[in-house]
Amino acid sequence: MQRDTELLTSIYQNCQTAIQSINDIEPEVKNKELRAELREELSHYTEFSKRCEQILGAKDDLPDNNIFEKARLWTSIKMTTLFDKSTRHLAEMLLLGTVMGTLQCYKDLSDYRDCDHDLLTLCGDLQKMEEDHFNYLKMFLQKNID
């Protein structure tokens, strides 16, 4: 049961990091297609977060990322976009975040093989969604997309 909670927490924190990143980057995005993609991603990550909360039920609260992690992420995004707000650069930042989330899913699926099947399915679904978003975001790396 504890390992199930650990996996669920990891999935939830993965989603919360993505939600915060999208919310921090979105105001900088000028490209309509990229903005639409971010809104879709935000919707998907929010849905996954709600699924985590439903699985846990009323038993406990899922721990969110701590305030220092949130501040570090916000500062990193603001510093990185200070001098380059191009669609290409923003897409690159989003792609790197998506890769980090996907890697976490791969590690979780390996490390928590003995966990509840529904949690493993949820983690696998998150991994697939992140890979799909990665494949779509790649097109924004083209040079003259702004």
Protein Blocks (a to p, Z undefined) as FASTA:
>chain_A
ZZmmmmmmmmmmmmmmmmmmmmmmmmmpmblklmmmmmmmmmmmmmmmmmmmmmnmmmbc
cddddfklmmmmmmmmmmmmmmoccfklmmmmmmmmmmmmmmmmmmmmmmmmmgcfklmm
mmmmmmmmmmmmmmmmmmmmpfklZZ
